[in-house]
């Protein structure tokens, strides 16, 4: 059996942990630079605030309905997520952290357990130890556990937040209830194609001929169909080295000077290099991109990206920044106001398995230099040691006008009890 444990309105719930006065009140959390809504409490959903709502367009509605608005506090959310996942790992050694607020659990050898009670105990312990409410869906496959979780979450009064699909009757009833567009792994295009064939729910999808499903939707669609039929096809994914690492940000204001954009690209390149070193990897390719603000119809629009092949695999901040700047120079155009840029490192290989170049190689001093920089930044504070191209006299920050305290990760922002 598999379980999907999902934190309810996770970002909003994190804000409520240290602000119980917000319970039963509408809460929304905004994206980077306070751009749009990325999390809503049930009370905010009841006000018809959509996911992705542009913050400034809904400002009047927020004020009229006393909506509590927060900037994204990733330090707090990440720490509470780790605490939740650590608790879940005490219930089974087989855990796949699917996202910051979701995890799949596999129960092998639990035939004599009452999984409903086990799920309720799991839910209670997470709530008691972290303050985060969760819903638990348990079923014979990962896809069915997703559906079970939706049922547990939607019908809290009946399920107490835990639902187990453990009979054929429950499976068929759950599939009939699930709209085809709500099935895990089926996007808008596929659901529209299925609807054109009069397939409107998950049960109808399972009744299609397997040969037709494979022909129309490849082996991926066939695996999903088998999962929904109750045939375990997808196992837990192992933690793997990332295939690409991206650092992208929207700017606080529109930039039209290449020197300002260079500083951003330099900072993004250094961030990617640090992440590579953290997982003991090197990159062979860089992608650099710039975009104007698509919401400004009064500005000329432009967006461009370029892939730069490196002469040798590297995780040196100096080398990655050097080639990122070459990429920026090739795509930057004067006369445009840029709102977003980014650096993505690809072609990632293990540091101890990189292919060396016979004709050129990296300065061997970079290795010890990067180790020293990482050690200094870890001991005296992140980004204390920078490249000169990052503009040492200037600190770039996201707009976070409604940022809550980092209650669990910063000594100066601990909760005070009077």
Secondary structure by P-SEA (a helix, b strand, c coil): cbbbbbbcaaaaaaaacccccccccbbbbbcccccccccccaaaaaaccccccccccaaaaaaaabbbbbccaaaaaaaaaaaaaaaaaaaccccccccccbbbbbbccccccaaaaaaaaaaaaaaaaccccbbbbbcccaaaaaaaaaaaaaaccccccbbbcccaaaaaaaaaaccccccccccaaaaaaaaaaccccaaaaaaccaaaaaaaccaaaaaaaaaaaccccccccccccccbbbbbbbcccccccaaaaaaaaaaaaaaaaaaaaaacccccbbbbbcccccccccbbbbbbbbbbbbccccccaaaaaaaaaaaaaaccccccccccccccccccccccbbbbbcccccccaaaaaaaaaaaaaaaccccccccccccccbbbbccccccccccccccccccccc
